[in-house]
Structure formats: structure tokens, C-alpha cells
Amino acid sequence: MYENEGGFGGRRGGFSGGRGFDRGPREMSKAVCTECGAECEVPFKPTEGKPVYCRDCWQKKRGF
Ligand SMILES: [Zn+2]
């Protein structure tokens, strides 16, 4: 007889975690920075009419 029945027993196999987020390369789109006009690549599709910032300008915008 087992005393603790219905517990969380059976920890075999367990968690084989480690499913990262690295699913291949990210889709990069070429864009032109609205701020300085430099060519840059963004990990999203630039929307027309919306400003796109290169890394430098992005950091400036964020107040670094
Ligand atoms: Zn820029």
C-alpha cells in the first residue's frame, strides 16, 4: 500500500524542456530609415506611411 496516493508521483521522463525559439532565420525586410535615410533591415515588413528607423535612430528614439 502506498501512503501518498493521488499525489504528484511518477516523475519519470519529466520535462525535456529546451524548445527554443530558434525556428530558422527571421524574415528581414530591407527598408530605409525615415530618420537618417540609411538603408537598414527590419525584422518586420515595413508598412507604407509608417516610419522605419534603423538601429541607431531606434535607440535614440527609445532614449538610450
Ligand atoms: Zn536612422
N, CA, C, O and the ligand as a Tripos MOL2 file, in Angstrom:
@<TRIPOS>MOLECULE
protein
  257   255    65     0     0
PROTEIN
NO_CHARGES

@<TRIPOS>ATOM
      1 N           0.8320   -1.2110    0.0000 N.3       1 MET1
      2 CA          0.0000    0.0000    0.0000 C.3       1 MET1
      3 C           0.8630    1.2560    0.0000 C.2       1 MET1
      4 O           1.8770    1.3490    0.6920 O.2       1 MET1
      5 N           0.4450    2.1590   -0.7560 N.am      2 TYR2
      6 CA          1.1870    3.4210   -0.7990 C.3       2 TYR2
      7 C           0.4620    4.4820    0.0080 C.2       2 TYR2
      8 O          -0.7560    4.6390   -0.0850 O.2       2 TYR2
      9 N           1.2080    5.1790    0.7710 N.am      3 GLU3
     10 CA          0.5700    6.1780    1.6460 C.3       3 GLU3
     11 C           0.0880    7.3970    0.8770 C.2       3 GLU3
     12 O          -1.0190    7.8920    1.0890 O.2       3 GLU3
     13 N           0.9220    7.8550    0.0060 N.am      4 ASN4
     14 CA          0.5340    9.0910   -0.6850 C.3       4 ASN4
     15 C           0.0000    8.7830   -2.0820 C.2       4 ASN4
     16 O           0.6750    8.9790   -3.0930 O.2       4 ASN4
     17 N          -1.1670    8.3210   -2.0950 N.am      5 GLU5
     18 CA         -1.7310    8.0410   -3.3990 C.3       5 GLU5
     19 C          -2.4230    9.2940   -3.9370 C.2       5 GLU5
     20 O          -2.9370   10.1200   -3.1830 O.2       5 GLU5
     21 N          -2.4190    9.4030   -5.2250 N.am      6 GLY6
     22 CA         -3.0520   10.5730   -5.8130 C.3       6 GLY6
     23 C          -2.1740   11.8030   -5.7610 C.2       6 GLY6
     24 O          -2.6310   12.9190   -6.0100 O.2       6 GLY6
     25 N          -0.9320   11.5960   -5.4420 N.am      7 GLY7
     26 CA         -0.0380   12.7630   -5.3890 C.3       7 GLY7
     27 C           0.5170   13.0930   -6.7590 C.2       7 GLY7
     28 O          -0.0290   12.7140   -7.7950 O.2       7 GLY7
     29 N           1.5950   13.7960   -6.7220 N.am      8 PHE8
     30 CA          2.2380   14.1520   -7.9820 C.3       8 PHE8
     31 C           3.3730   13.1910   -8.2810 C.2       8 PHE8
     32 O           4.4380   13.5830   -8.7580 O.2       8 PHE8
     33 N           3.1300   11.9730   -7.9990 N.am      9 GLY9
     34 CA          4.1910   10.9960   -8.1870 C.3       9 GLY9
     35 C           4.4710   10.7260   -9.6450 C.2       9 GLY9
     36 O           3.8410   11.3050  -10.5300 O.2       9 GLY9
     37 N           5.4010    9.8630   -9.8860 N.am     10 GLY10
     38 CA          5.7170    9.4990  -11.2620 C.3      10 GLY10
     39 C           6.4480   10.6050  -11.9800 C.2      10 GLY10
     40 O           5.9550   11.1450  -12.9710 O.2      10 GLY10
     41 N           7.6050   10.9390  -11.4930 N.am     11 ARG11
     42 CA          8.3630   12.0000  -12.1500 C.3      11 ARG11
     43 C           9.3130   11.4110  -13.1520 C.2      11 ARG11
     44 O          10.4080   11.9440  -13.3310 O.2      11 ARG11
     45 N           8.9640   10.3820  -13.7850 N.am     12 ARG12
     46 CA          9.9110    9.8190  -14.7320 C.3      12 ARG12
     47 C           9.7630   10.4690  -16.1010 C.2      12 ARG12
     48 O           8.6890   10.9470  -16.4680 O.2      12 ARG12
     49 N          10.8060   10.4750  -16.8070 N.am     13 GLY13
     50 CA         10.7380   11.1140  -18.1280 C.3      13 GLY13
     51 C          10.7880   12.6190  -17.9560 C.2      13 GLY13
     52 O          11.6910   13.2980  -18.4450 O.2      13 GLY13
     53 N           9.8470   13.0870  -17.2880 N.am     14 GLY14
     54 CA          9.8580   14.5010  -16.9150 C.3      14 GLY14
     55 C           9.9310   15.4740  -18.0530 C.2      14 GLY14
     56 O           9.6470   15.1780  -19.2130 O.2      14 GLY14
     57 N          10.3230   16.6330  -17.6550 N.am     15 PHE15
     58 CA         10.3490   17.7260  -18.6230 C.3      15 PHE15
     59 C          11.6210   17.6980  -19.4350 C.2      15 PHE15
     60 O          12.7240   17.8200  -18.9030 O.2      15 PHE15
     61 N          11.4570   17.5430  -20.6770 N.am     16 SER16
     62 CA         12.6240   17.6330  -21.5470 C.3      16 SER16
     63 C          12.5990   19.0070  -22.2110 C.2      16 SER16
     64 O          12.6050   19.1400  -23.4350 O.2      16 SER16
     65 N          12.5720   19.9840  -21.3800 N.am     17 GLY17
     66 CA         12.4480   21.3520  -21.8870 C.3      17 GLY17
     67 C          13.5960   21.7300  -22.7920 C.2      17 GLY17
     68 O          14.5080   20.9360  -23.0240 O.2      17 GLY17
     69 N          13.5490   22.8900  -23.2790 N.am     18 GLY18
     70 CA         14.6070   23.3140  -24.1800 C.3      18 GLY18
     71 C          14.0960   23.5030  -25.5830 C.2      18 GLY18
     72 O          14.8580   23.4210  -26.5460 O.2      18 GLY18
     73 N          12.8370   23.7500  -25.7040 N.am     19 ARG19
     74 CA         12.3130   24.0550  -27.0300 C.3      19 ARG19
     75 C          12.5010   25.5390  -27.2600 C.2      19 ARG19
     76 O          11.6600   26.3590  -26.8900 O.2      19 ARG19
     77 N          13.5950   25.8570  -27.8640 N.am     20 GLY20
     78 CA         13.9190   27.2720  -28.0490 C.3      20 GLY20
     79 C          13.0270   27.9500  -29.0590 C.2      20 GLY20
     80 O          12.1010   27.3670  -29.6230 O.2      20 GLY20
     81 N          13.3460   29.1830  -29.2540 N.am     21 PHE21
     82 CA         12.5670   29.9500  -30.2120 C.3      21 PHE21
     83 C          13.3040   30.0750  -31.5380 C.2      21 PHE21
     84 O          12.9240   30.8380  -32.4270 O.2      21 PHE21
     85 N          14.3560   29.3060  -31.6310 N.am     22 ASP22
     86 CA         15.1400   29.4560  -32.8650 C.3      22 ASP22
     87 C          14.5420   28.6130  -33.9840 C.2      22 ASP22
     88 O          14.9460   27.4700  -34.2000 O.2      22 ASP22
     89 N          13.6320   29.1570  -34.6490 N.am     23 ARG23
     90 CA         12.9920   28.4750  -35.7480 C.3      23 ARG23
     91 C          13.5260   29.0410  -37.0330 C.2      23 ARG23
     92 O          12.7830   29.6660  -37.7890 O.2      23 ARG23
     93 N          14.7800   28.8400  -37.2960 N.am     24 GLY24
     94 CA         15.3210   29.3540  -38.5490 C.3      24 GLY24
     95 C          15.4860   30.8570  -38.5090 C.2      24 GLY24
     96 O          15.1770   31.5160  -37.5160 O.2      24 GLY24
     97 N          15.9720   31.3700  -39.5980 N.am     25 PRO25
     98 CA         16.2340   32.8100  -39.6690 C.3      25 PRO25
     99 C          14.9530   33.6220  -39.7300 C.2      25 PRO25
    100 O          13.9310   33.1940  -40.2660 O.2      25 PRO25
    101 N          15.0520   34.7790  -39.1750 N.am     26 ARG26
    102 CA         13.8930   35.6650  -39.1890 C.3      26 ARG26
    103 C          13.7850   36.3160  -40.5590 C.2      26 ARG26
    104 O          14.7860   36.5190  -41.2460 O.2      26 ARG26
    105 N          12.6090   36.6270  -40.9290 N.am     27 GLU27
    106 CA         12.4190   37.2930  -42.2130 C.3      27 GLU27
    107 C          12.7830   38.7630  -42.0750 C.2      27 GLU27
    108 O          12.1410   39.5190  -41.3470 O.2      27 GLU27
    109 N          13.8110   39.1380  -42.7810 N.am     28 MET28
    110 CA         14.2310   40.5230  -42.7100 C.3      28 MET28
    111 C          13.8150   41.2520  -43.9870 C.2      28 MET28
    112 O          13.9140   40.7300  -45.0970 O.2      28 MET28
    113 N          13.3600   42.4400  -43.7850 N.am     29 SER29
    114 CA         12.9540   43.2340  -44.9410 C.3      29 SER29
    115 C          13.8410   44.4670  -45.0350 C.2      29 SER29
    116 O          14.1730   45.1030  -44.0350 O.2      29 SER29
    117 N          14.2010   44.7730  -46.2370 N.am     30 LYS30
    118 CA         15.0270   45.9640  -46.4340 C.3      30 LYS30
    119 C          14.1510   47.2050  -46.3510 C.2      30 LYS30
    120 O          13.0400   47.2610  -46.8760 O.2      30 LYS30
    121 N          14.6920   48.1680  -45.6850 N.am     31 ALA31
    122 CA         13.9340   49.4010  -45.5390 C.3      31 ALA31
    123 C          14.8930   50.5740  -45.4670 C.2      31 ALA31
    124 O          16.1030   50.4050  -45.3130 O.2      31 ALA31
    125 N          14.3400   51.7380  -45.5810 N.am     32 VAL32
    126 CA         15.1470   52.9430  -45.4740 C.3      32 VAL32
    127 C          14.7010   53.7030  -44.2330 C.2      32 VAL32
    128 O          13.5160   53.9640  -44.0280 O.2      32 VAL32
    129 N          15.6690   54.0430  -43.4300 N.am     33 CYS33
    130 CA         15.3720   54.7300  -42.1840 C.3      33 CYS33
    131 C          14.7060   56.0740  -42.4760 C.2      33 CYS33
    132 O          15.1810   56.8630  -43.2920 O.2      33 CYS33
    133 N          13.6310   56.2990  -41.8070 N.am     34 THR34
    134 CA         12.9070   57.5530  -42.0050 C.3      34 THR34
    135 C          13.7040   58.7250  -41.4530 C.2      34 THR34
    136 O          13.6300   59.8500  -41.9460 O.2      34 THR34
    137 N          14.4540   58.4240  -40.4280 N.am     35 GLU35
    138 CA         15.1590   59.4970  -39.7350 C.3      35 GLU35
    139 C          16.4130   59.9520  -40.4770 C.2      35 GLU35
    140 O          16.5700   61.1350  -40.7800 O.2      35 GLU35
    141 N          17.2820   59.0270  -40.7600 N.am     36 CYS36
    142 CA         18.5630   59.4150  -41.3430 C.3      36 CYS36
    143 C          18.7130   58.9490  -42.7890 C.2      36 CYS36
    144 O          19.6790   59.3090  -43.4610 O.2      36 CYS36
    145 N          17.7870   58.1700  -43.2560 N.am     37 GLY37
    146 CA         17.8160   57.7580  -44.6450 C.3      37 GLY37
    147 C          18.7730   56.6120  -44.9220 C.2      37 GLY37
    148 O          19.0490   56.2960  -46.0790 O.2      37 GLY37
    149 N          19.2660   56.0050  -43.8960 N.am     38 ALA38
    150 CA         20.2030   54.9020  -44.0800 C.3      38 ALA38
    151 C          19.4490   53.6200  -44.4020 C.2      38 ALA38
    152 O          18.3340   53.3930  -43.9330 O.2      38 ALA38
    153 N          20.0860   52.7970  -45.2100 N.am     39 GLU39
    154 CA         19.4570   51.5200  -45.5220 C.3      39 GLU39
    155 C          19.5980   50.6000  -44.3300 C.2      39 GLU39
    156 O          20.6570   50.5190  -43.7070 O.2      39 GLU39
    157 N          18.5390   49.9230  -44.0300 N.am     40 CYS40
    158 CA         18.6040   49.0250  -42.8790 C.3      40 CYS40
    159 C          17.6710   47.8400  -43.1220 C.2      40 CYS40
    160 O          16.8790   47.8170  -44.0650 O.2      40 CYS40
    161 N          17.7980   46.8780  -42.2480 N.am     41 GLU41
    162 CA         16.9230   45.7190  -42.3470 C.3      41 GLU41
    163 C          16.1100   45.6120  -41.0760 C.2      41 GLU41
    164 O          16.6200   45.7490  -39.9650 O.2      41 GLU41
    165 N          14.8610   45.3680  -41.2720 N.am     42 VAL42
    166 CA         13.9940   45.2640  -40.1110 C.3      42 VAL42
    167 C          13.3540   43.8850  -40.0840 C.2      42 VAL42
    168 O          13.0660   43.3030  -41.1300 O.2      42 VAL42
    169 N          13.1370   43.3760  -38.9030 N.am     43 PRO43
    170 CA         12.5530   42.0300  -38.7590 C.3      43 PRO43
    171 C          11.0500   42.0010  -38.9820 C.2      43 PRO43
    172 O          10.3590   41.0830  -38.5400 O.2      43 PRO43
    173 N          10.5620   43.0060  -39.6650 N.am     44 PHE44
    174 CA          9.1300   43.0070  -39.9680 C.3      44 PHE44
    175 C           8.9210   43.6790  -41.3100 C.2      44 PHE44
    176 O           9.8350   44.2920  -41.8620 O.2      44 PHE44
    177 N           7.7630   43.5640  -41.8050 N.am     45 LYS45
    178 CA          7.5020   44.1920  -43.0940 C.3      45 LYS45
    179 C           7.1710   45.6540  -42.8740 C.2      45 LYS45
    180 O           6.1990   45.9880  -42.1960 O.2      45 LYS45
    181 N           7.9650   46.4980  -43.4370 N.am     46 PRO46
    182 CA          7.7120   47.9260  -43.2740 C.3      46 PRO46
    183 C           6.3890   48.3360  -43.8930 C.2      46 PRO46
    184 O           6.0980   48.0330  -45.0500 O.2      46 PRO46
    185 N           5.6170   49.0150  -43.1130 N.am     47 THR47
    186 CA          4.3170   49.4650  -43.6080 C.3      47 THR47
    187 C           4.4600   50.8300  -44.2550 C.2      47 THR47
    188 O           5.1270   51.7290  -43.7440 O.2      47 THR47
    189 N           3.8180   50.9420  -45.3770 N.am     48 GLU48
    190 CA          3.9000   52.2120  -46.0780 C.3      48 GLU48
    191 C           3.2310   53.3000  -45.2460 C.2      48 GLU48
    192 O           2.1480   53.1120  -44.6920 O.2      48 GLU48
    193 N           3.9050   54.4360  -45.1770 N.am     49 GLY49
    194 CA          3.3220   55.5270  -44.4130 C.3      49 GLY49
    195 C           3.7700   55.5340  -42.9640 C.2      49 GLY49
    196 O           3.6520   56.5400  -42.2640 O.2      49 GLY49
    197 N           4.2920   54.3790  -42.5220 N.am     50 LYS50
    198 CA          4.7670   54.3240  -41.1430 C.3      50 LYS50
    199 C           6.2700   54.4990  -41.1270 C.2      50 LYS50
    200 O           6.9700   53.9730  -41.9930 O.2      50 LYS50
    201 N           6.7600   55.2160  -40.1720 N.am     51 PRO51
    202 CA          8.1950   55.4520  -40.0890 C.3      51 PRO51
    203 C           8.9760   54.1970  -39.7320 C.2      51 PRO51
    204 O           8.5530   53.3800  -38.9140 O.2      51 PRO51
    205 N          10.1230   54.0750  -40.3730 N.am     52 VAL52
    206 CA         11.0050   52.9520  -40.0780 C.3      52 VAL52
    207 C          12.3340   53.5260  -39.6040 C.2      52 VAL52
    208 O          12.8770   54.4470  -40.2130 O.2      52 VAL52
    209 N          12.8320   52.9920  -38.5510 N.am     53 TYR53
    210 CA         14.0740   53.5070  -38.0060 C.3      53 TYR53
    211 C          15.1580   52.4510  -38.0240 C.2      53 TYR53
    212 O          14.9200   51.2690  -37.7740 O.2      53 TYR53
    213 N          16.3510   52.9150  -38.3280 N.am     54 CYS54
    214 CA         17.4770   51.9970  -38.2460 C.3      54 CYS54
    215 C          17.8100   51.8000  -36.7730 C.2      54 CYS54
    216 O          17.1820   52.3880  -35.8930 O.2      54 CYS54
    217 N          18.7840   50.9820  -36.5310 N.am     55 ARG55
    218 CA         19.1040   50.6500  -35.1530 C.3      55 ARG55
    219 C          19.4890   51.8850  -34.3420 C.2      55 ARG55
    220 O          19.0510   52.0850  -33.2090 O.2      55 ARG55
    221 N          20.3120   52.6890  -34.9650 N.am     56 ASP56
    222 CA         20.7890   53.8760  -34.2570 C.3      56 ASP56
    223 C          19.6370   54.7880  -33.8670 C.2      56 ASP56
    224 O          19.4880   55.1970  -32.7150 O.2      56 ASP56
    225 N          18.8300   55.0880  -34.8760 N.am     57 CYS57
    226 CA         17.7230   56.0040  -34.6250 C.3      57 CYS57
    227 C          16.7100   55.3880  -33.6710 C.2      57 CYS57
    228 O          16.0790   56.0840  -32.8750 O.2      57 CYS57
    229 N          16.5710   54.1180  -33.7610 N.am     58 TRP58
    230 CA         15.6330   53.4370  -32.8770 C.3      58 TRP58
    231 C          16.0690   53.5990  -31.4350 C.2      58 TRP58
    232 O          15.2610   53.8600  -30.5440 O.2      58 TRP58
    233 N          17.3390   53.4410  -31.2340 N.am     59 GLN59
    234 CA         17.8550   53.5730  -29.8640 C.3      59 GLN59
    235 C          17.7280   55.0070  -29.3950 C.2      59 GLN59
    236 O          17.4420   55.2700  -28.2270 O.2      59 GLN59
    237 N          17.9410   55.9210  -30.3060 N.am     60 LYS60
    238 CA         17.8000   57.3210  -29.9280 C.3      60 LYS60
    239 C          16.3580   57.6070  -29.5420 C.2      60 LYS60
    240 O          16.0730   58.3200  -28.5800 O.2      60 LYS60
    241 N          15.4690   57.0300  -30.3200 N.am     61 LYS61
    242 CA         14.0540   57.2680  -30.0570 C.3      61 LYS61
    243 C          13.6630   56.7140  -28.7000 C.2      61 LYS61
    244 O          12.8170   57.2650  -27.9960 O.2      61 LYS61
    245 N          14.2910   55.6330  -28.3640 N.am     62 ARG62
    246 CA         13.9370   54.9970  -27.0990 C.3      62 ARG62
    247 C          14.6400   55.6530  -25.9290 C.2      62 ARG62
    248 O          14.4250   55.2990  -24.7700 O.2      62 ARG62
    249 N          15.4730   56.6030  -26.2540 N.am     63 GLY63
    250 CA         16.0890   57.3700  -25.1870 C.3      63 GLY63
    251 C          17.2970   56.7020  -24.5660 C.2      63 GLY63
    252 O          17.4870   56.7500  -23.3510 O.2      63 GLY63
    253 N          18.1030   56.0880  -25.3910 N.am     64 PHE64
    254 CA         19.3170   55.4710  -24.8520 C.3      64 PHE64
    255 C          20.4560   56.4460  -24.6890 C.2      64 PHE64
    256 O          21.5380   56.0630  -24.2450 O.2      64 PHE64
    257 ZN         18.4710   56.0600  -38.9540 Zn       65 ZN65
@<TRIPOS>BOND
     1     1     2 1
     2     2     3 1
     3     3     4 2
     4     3     5 am
     5     5     6 1
     6     6     7 1
     7     7     8 2
     8     7     9 am
     9     9    10 1
    10    10    11 1
    11    11    12 2
    12    11    13 am
    13    13    14 1
    14    14    15 1
    15    15    16 2
    16    15    17 am
    17    17    18 1
    18    18    19 1
    19    19    20 2
    20    19    21 am
    21    21    22 1
    22    22    23 1
    23    23    24 2
    24    23    25 am
    25    25    26 1
    26    26    27 1
    27    27    28 2
    28    27    29 am
    29    29    30 1
    30    30    31 1
    31    31    32 2
    32    31    33 am
    33    33    34 1
    34    34    35 1
    35    35    36 2
    36    35    37 am
    37    37    38 1
    38    38    39 1
    39    39    40 2
    40    39    41 am
    41    41    42 1
    42    42    43 1
    43    43    44 2
    44    43    45 am
    45    45    46 1
    46    46    47 1
    47    47    48 2
    48    47    49 am
    49    49    50 1
    50    50    51 1
    51    51    52 2
    52    51    53 am
    53    53    54 1
    54    54    55 1
    55    55    56 2
    56    55    57 am
    57    57    58 1
    58    58    59 1
    59    59    60 2
    60    59    61 am
    61    61    62 1
    62    62    63 1
    63    63    64 2
    64    63    65 am
    65    65    66 1
    66    66    67 1
    67    67    68 2
    68    67    69 am
    69    69    70 1
    70    70    71 1
    71    71    72 2
    72    71    73 am
    73    73    74 1
    74    74    75 1
    75    75    76 2
    76    75    77 am
    77    77    78 1
    78    78    79 1
    79    79    80 2
    80    79    81 am
    81    81    82 1
    82    82    83 1
    83    83    84 2
    84    83    85 am
    85    85    86 1
    86    86    87 1
    87    87    88 2
    88    87    89 am
    89    89    90 1
    90    90    91 1
    91    91    92 2
    92    91    93 am
    93    93    94 1
    94    94    95 1
    95    95    96 2
    96    95    97 am
    97    97    98 1
    98    98    99 1
    99    99   100 2
   100    99   101 am
   101   101   102 1
   102   102   103 1
   103   103   104 2
   104   103   105 am
   105   105   106 1
   106   106   107 1
   107   107   108 2
   108   107   109 am
   109   109   110 1
   110   110   111 1
   111   111   112 2
   112   111   113 am
   113   113   114 1
   114   114   115 1
   115   115   116 2
   116   115   117 am
   117   117   118 1
   118   118   119 1
   119   119   120 2
   120   119   121 am
   121   121   122 1
   122   122   123 1
   123   123   124 2
   124   123   125 am
   125   125   126 1
   126   126   127 1
   127   127   128 2
   128   127   129 am
   129   129   130 1
   130   130   131 1
   131   131   132 2
   132   131   133 am
   133   133   134 1
   134   134   135 1
   135   135   136 2
   136   135   137 am
   137   137   138 1
   138   138   139 1
   139   139   140 2
   140   139   141 am
   141   141   142 1
   142   142   143 1
   143   143   144 2
   144   143   145 am
   145   145   146 1
   146   146   147 1
   147   147   148 2
   148   147   149 am
   149   149   150 1
   150   150   151 1
   151   151   152 2
   152   151   153 am
   153   153   154 1
   154   154   155 1
   155   155   156 2
   156   155   157 am
   157   157   158 1
   158   158   159 1
   159   159   160 2
   160   159   161 am
   161   161   162 1
   162   162   163 1
   163   163   164 2
   164   163   165 am
   165   165   166 1
   166   166   167 1
   167   167   168 2
   168   167   169 am
   169   169   170 1
   170   170   171 1
   171   171   172 2
   172   171   173 am
   173   173   174 1
   174   174   175 1
   175   175   176 2
   176   175   177 am
   177   177   178 1
   178   178   179 1
   179   179   180 2
   180   179   181 am
   181   181   182 1
   182   182   183 1
   183   183   184 2
   184   183   185 am
   185   185   186 1
   186   186   187 1
   187   187   188 2
   188   187   189 am
   189   189   190 1
   190   190   191 1
   191   191   192 2
   192   191   193 am
   193   193   194 1
   194   194   195 1
   195   195   196 2
   196   195   197 am
   197   197   198 1
   198   198   199 1
   199   199   200 2
   200   199   201 am
   201   201   202 1
   202   202   203 1
   203   203   204 2
   204   203   205 am
   205   205   206 1
   206   206   207 1
   207   207   208 2
   208   207   209 am
   209   209   210 1
   210   210   211 1
   211   211   212 2
   212   211   213 am
   213   213   214 1
   214   214   215 1
   215   215   216 2
   216   215   217 am
   217   217   218 1
   218   218   219 1
   219   219   220 2
   220   219   221 am
   221   221   222 1
   222   222   223 1
   223   223   224 2
   224   223   225 am
   225   225   226 1
   226   226   227 1
   227   227   228 2
   228   227   229 am
   229   229   230 1
   230   230   231 1
   231   231   232 2
   232   231   233 am
   233   233   234 1
   234   234   235 1
   235   235   236 2
   236   235   237 am
   237   237   238 1
   238   238   239 1
   239   239   240 2
   240   239   241 am
   241   241   242 1
   242   242   243 1
   243   243   244 2
   244   243   245 am
   245   245   246 1
   246   246   247 1
   247   247   248 2
   248   247   249 am
   249   249   250 1
   250   250   251 1
   251   251   252 2
   252   251   253 am
   253   253   254 1
   254   254   255 1
   255   255   256 2
@<TRIPOS>SUBSTRUCTURE
     1 MET1         2 RESIDUE 1 A MET
     2 TYR2         6 RESIDUE 1 A TYR
     3 GLU3        10 RESIDUE 1 A GLU
     4 ASN4        14 RESIDUE 1 A ASN
     5 GLU5        18 RESIDUE 1 A GLU
     6 GLY6        22 RESIDUE 1 A GLY
     7 GLY7        26 RESIDUE 1 A GLY
     8 PHE8        30 RESIDUE 1 A PHE
     9 GLY9        34 RESIDUE 1 A GLY
    10 GLY10       38 RESIDUE 1 A GLY
    11 ARG11       42 RESIDUE 1 A ARG
    12 ARG12       46 RESIDUE 1 A ARG
    13 GLY13       50 RESIDUE 1 A GLY
    14 GLY14       54 RESIDUE 1 A GLY
    15 PHE15       58 RESIDUE 1 A PHE
    16 SER16       62 RESIDUE 1 A SER
    17 GLY17       66 RESIDUE 1 A GLY
    18 GLY18       70 RESIDUE 1 A GLY
    19 ARG19       74 RESIDUE 1 A ARG
    20 GLY20       78 RESIDUE 1 A GLY
    21 PHE21       82 RESIDUE 1 A PHE
    22 ASP22       86 RESIDUE 1 A ASP
    23 ARG23       90 RESIDUE 1 A ARG
    24 GLY24       94 RESIDUE 1 A GLY
    25 PRO25       98 RESIDUE 1 A PRO
    26 ARG26      102 RESIDUE 1 A ARG
    27 GLU27      106 RESIDUE 1 A GLU
    28 MET28      110 RESIDUE 1 A MET
    29 SER29      114 RESIDUE 1 A SER
    30 LYS30      118 RESIDUE 1 A LYS
    31 ALA31      122 RESIDUE 1 A ALA
    32 VAL32      126 RESIDUE 1 A VAL
    33 CYS33      130 RESIDUE 1 A CYS
    34 THR34      134 RESIDUE 1 A THR
    35 GLU35      138 RESIDUE 1 A GLU
    36 CYS36      142 RESIDUE 1 A CYS
    37 GLY37      146 RESIDUE 1 A GLY
    38 ALA38      150 RESIDUE 1 A ALA
    39 GLU39      154 RESIDUE 1 A GLU
    40 CYS40      158 RESIDUE 1 A CYS
    41 GLU41      162 RESIDUE 1 A GLU
    42 VAL42      166 RESIDUE 1 A VAL
    43 PRO43      170 RESIDUE 1 A PRO
    44 PHE44      174 RESIDUE 1 A PHE
    45 LYS45      178 RESIDUE 1 A LYS
    46 PRO46      182 RESIDUE 1 A PRO
    47 THR47      186 RESIDUE 1 A THR
    48 GLU48      190 RESIDUE 1 A GLU
    49 GLY49      194 RESIDUE 1 A GLY
    50 LYS50      198 RESIDUE 1 A LYS
    51 PRO51      202 RESIDUE 1 A PRO
    52 VAL52      206 RESIDUE 1 A VAL
    53 TYR53      210 RESIDUE 1 A TYR
    54 CYS54      214 RESIDUE 1 A CYS
    55 ARG55      218 RESIDUE 1 A ARG
    56 ASP56      222 RESIDUE 1 A ASP
    57 CYS57      226 RESIDUE 1 A CYS
    58 TRP58      230 RESIDUE 1 A TRP
    59 GLN59      234 RESIDUE 1 A GLN
    60 LYS60      238 RESIDUE 1 A LYS
    61 LYS61      242 RESIDUE 1 A LYS
    62 ARG62      246 RESIDUE 1 A ARG
    63 GLY63      250 RESIDUE 1 A GLY
    64 PHE64      254 RESIDUE 1 A PHE
    65 ZN65       257 GROUP 0 **** ****
